[in-house]
Amino acid sequence: MTHDEAKHTSGPWIENTGEKYEDGTPTPIRVDAPMDSTPGPVCNLYTNFSREQNEANAHLIAAAPELLEVCKALLEASQEPAIGPALCEAYIEGIMELTPQLQSAIAKAKGNGMPNENNG
């Protein structure tokens, strides 16, 4: 494994917040990642925080792979030399191309309109 290879479970990760036990009580919130054809847990949130706060934590944890990728892409783009007007413009355009990916990762981390395992 090279220095740049990820050691973490590959994404995308999804938060699973809506399952219930047979008696109707909610199951612990968890974050799942793809494992073959069935998602497997990356983490389970068993804490003393409120369910709302645990759901927010799950959103942030589930967004980690996307946040890492866009941060790496931004870092790479920021290290490109930008000398002269044409190169400077290309440099800015390269960074601007990452804006949708960055917005999507932040939205997922905040839980804004991103699908999870239980709501599609």
C-alpha positions in Angstrom: 0.0 0.0 0.0 1.5 3.3 -1.0 1.4 6.4 1.2 -1.5 7.9 -0.9 -3.7 4.8 -0.7 -6.7 5.0 1.6 -6.7 2.7 4.6 -10.3 3.5 5.5 -13.4 1.7 4.2 -14.2 3.0 0.7 -17.3 5.1 0.2 -19.8 6.2 -0.4 -21.1 5.9 3.2 -24.7 6.3 4.0 -26.4 7.1 7.3 -29.1 4.7 8.5 -31.4 6.5 10.9 -34.9 5.1 10.4 -34.9 1.5 11.3 -37.0 0.3 14.3 -37.1 -2.8 16.4 -40.2 -5.0 16.4 -41.6 -3.1 19.4 -41.3 0.2 17.4 -38.4 1.7 19.3 -35.7 3.2 17.1 -32.6 1.2 16.5 -29.2 2.8 17.1 -28.1 5.2 14.3 -25.3 3.8 12.2 -23.3 4.7 9.1 -22.9 1.9 6.5 -20.5 1.4 3.6 -20.8 -0.9 0.6 -19.6 -4.5 1.2 -20.1 -6.7 -1.8 -23.9 -6.3 -2.5 -25.0 -5.5 1.1 -24.0 -2.4 3.1 -22.0 -3.1 6.3 -21.6 -0.8 9.3 -18.7 1.7 9.5 -19.9 2.8 12.9 -22.8 2.7 15.3 -23.7 5.7 17.3 -24.4 4.6 20.9 -24.1 7.8 22.9 -25.9 9.9 25.5 -26.6 12.6 22.9 -30.1 13.2 21.6 -31.4 11.3 18.6 -31.3 14.6 16.6 -27.7 15.2 17.5 -26.8 11.5 16.7 -28.4 11.9 13.3 -26.4 15.1 12.6 -23.2 13.2 13.7 -24.2 10.4 11.3 -24.5 12.9 8.4 -21.1 14.2 9.1 -19.5 10.8 9.4 -21.2 9.6 6.2 -19.8 12.6 4.3 -16.2 11.8 5.3 -15.1 10.0 2.1 -16.5 12.8 -0.1 -15.1 15.5 2.1 -11.7 13.8 1.9 -11.8 13.5 -1.8 -12.7 17.1 -2.5 -10.1 18.3 0.1 -7.4 16.3 -1.7 -8.6 17.7 -5.1 -8.5 21.3 -3.8 -5.1 20.8 -2.3 -3.8 19.4 -5.6 -5.3 22.3 -7.6 -3.9 24.8 -5.1 -0.4 23.5 -5.7 -0.4 24.0 -9.4 1.8 26.9 -10.5 -0.2 30.0 -11.6 2.1 32.3 -13.5 0.8 34.8 -16.0 -2.8 35.8 -16.8 -3.7 32.7 -18.9 -2.3 30.2 -16.3 -3.9 32.1 -13.5 -7.3 32.0 -15.3 -6.9 28.2 -15.8 -6.0 27.8 -12.2 -9.1 29.6 -11.0 -11.3 27.6 -13.5 -9.8 24.4 -12.2 -10.7 25.3 -8.6 -14.1 26.5 -9.6 -14.8 23.1 -11.3 -14.6 21.6 -7.8 -17.3 23.8 -6.4 -20.2 21.5 -7.1 -18.3 18.5 -5.5 -17.5 20.7 -2.5 -21.1 21.9 -2.2 -22.4 18.3 -2.4 -20.0 17.0 0.2 -20.9 19.9 2.6 -24.6 19.4 2.0 -24.2 15.7 2.8 -22.3 16.5 6.0 -25.0 18.9 7.1 -27.8 16.4 6.2 -29.4 18.8 3.7 -31.4 16.9 1.2 -29.0 14.0 0.9 -30.6 10.5 0.7 -29.9 8.0 3.4 -30.5 4.3 3.4 -34.1 4.7 4.7 -35.5 7.7 2.7 -34.0 6.9 -0.7 
